[in-house]
């Protein structure tokens, strides 16, 4: 079913679930990479990259309010910037797959290419919690 056919409740719950999934996956990526299990971590990085692409389509106008959304209205006011951030997060996850085994600083590289995108989005587009 396309987002145009979904109710605001379905869209909001779906995007919240996808953000939550990415967060839980990011914690696994951090743990796996720290332990040197790069193959499994890379698979999860690619999954996160695809999720960020999907999220660009999960903010239609009918999903601005309700159902415990923590999304701020500026997402819709700055749609191009928000979508660019989602695309950057996706691209950075791809970049991370090629750098993770070569870096001397796994934690710093993950911080720069993964966690910094989470922080950038939360600080600008998510209500404080």
C-alpha positions, 0 to 999 in steps of 0.5 A: 500500500502506498503512503497516499492510501495509508491513514495518518496513524499508519504512516506515523506508526510506520515511520516511528517503527522504522526510526526505532528499528534503525536505532536498534540496528545502529546499536548492533552495528556499533557492537559488532564493529567494536568486536571486529564482526564487520561482515554482519555489521556491513549487512546491517549498515546496508539495511539502515541505508535503505531504511533512510531512503524509505523515510524520505517518503514517510512524511506526507502532509496528512501526517504532521500531527497526532498519534504521539508523533515527535516530528516537528513541523519544520520537517514539512517547512524544510522538506528538501533539507530534511530529505537531503539529511535522510539521503546523507544518512543513507549515503554515509551508511554506504560509505561506512561499509567501505571504511569500517575495516580500514579505520584505526578508530572504529568508534570515531568513524561510526560516530562521524558517519552514523551517530552524527546523522542521528544527532543532526536529525534529532536536534532539528526535526524531533521534539525534545524527549 
